[in-house]
Each structure stands twice: as C-alpha cells, then as structure tokens.
C-alpha cells in the first residue's frame, strides 16, 4: 500500500524548505514550498488541492507548532524535523507525526533533552528515519523490522553543505511515489551523495538515467528498476 495517496502533493516548510523543494523538483516532484509566513494550510489546500504529506522543517518554534497543530486538527499526515527544539516543546511538536526525520546527532539531543527512550519516542511517532552519516540510514517504527540502509556510493566528498536537505528531498520523493521505506531511504541516500559531490547546498543536478545507474551500483538492480518507473517513464 502506498505511504501517501498518489496524486496528492507534499508540502515542505521551514528554513530548509527551499533546499528540500529544490531536490524534490530535480526528481520530478512538484512540492508546495512554504518558506515564508504562510501558516494556514486550509488556504494552501484551497488553492492547490489536498496535501498527502506535510514535512515540517526547522523554523521558529511558533511556526513549527502551528503547522503540526493544523495537521493534527485536519487529519493530515506530517513528517517532523524537530531541528533545535528540546524537551517538552519537542515532544509536543512531534507527537502524532507519521515520520520523525533527523540526523543521529539531533536525535541524540532530542533523547537527552526529553529523557525519552527510543521506544518511548516511537510511542509518539509512527516511523523514525535517522541519518547516520557514513553509516547510512536507520528506519524504525511500529510493527516493522528495523531497517539499515548503507550509505550510497559517493565519488568524492567536496562539500557537506545541504546533504541533510538532499536526503529529505529523496526520502520525501520516494514516499510520494509510493515506495516502501527502504527504497525511499535509498533514494534519499543517493541524493545525499550527489549533494556531497558538489559545492553549495543546491549545487547538484539530477540526470535521471545516471541517477538510476548509480542506484543500481549502490543498492542493486531491484532498486534501480523501481526508481526507473518514476524517473524514466515510457
């Protein structure tokens, strides 16, 4: 079953919205980028249609909570990146999220300031997606085996800027396509490699044929075949 209803758009918010939206657009997605003061999701949907997922990125705490509260009130699935939020403020923000997306350092900070164990956090969110730098990605959640995705092959690491945003772009694109979590994390990891190989957070481009080839090199023919259905349509 797809993780997000096909045909519905993904919205991205916060200070990282432009960078995440850039990556998604390079993969053929058309996200709704909310990087300003536009906080009313009802207005957003009246103009552009129902949202399948809202990715709430780091911003000022008031805006992050406003988006999360609206998603809960409207029954919208949301993905939470708590950024610098700590303690009870972070718990209030992420509770009810479908996905908790963060780096390992940020996740450890979240645990330290909230006093919550991994199991206790997973009582509040459905799935946790944690990037582990060179060790890849870990995905954990309810009623599922823990997934470890190795880091994609990178030709040369030039600039780490934008790597996390590129991962989020790939992950959200894969979810939007209806991929399973392992495949979506693989797409995100391959996007991370592209970002690391170029200068600047949005300096990378995606050549669909080459991207599918590199997915095959990193994760095998099954991953490449599934991605090609979205990146290389007949």
JOTAQUI-V318128 format. One line per field, one symbol per residue. psi: psi as a letter, one per 20 degrees, with the letter a starting at -180 (. if undefined). burial: 1 if it has 16 or more other C-alpha atoms within 10 Angstrom, else 0. Layout:
psi: ???
burial: ???
This chain:
psi: pqhqpqiqrpqpraijgggghgghhhjjrmqoonjcjniohggghhhjrqphqooorpaqhggghggggggghikppqppoicjqrbhggghgipiqhpoprrgghhhggghhhjqrghhhiihqgppopqkcijcqppqaplqqpppoqpqppgpogpipjghhhghggghggghijqrhgghhggghhhggghhirpqhkiqroogghggghgghhirhggggghhhhhmq.
burial: 001100001111111111111111011010111110001010010000011111111110001110111110000111111110110001101111111111110110111001000000110111111111100111111000000111111100000111111111111111111110111111111111111111001101000100111111011000111011011000
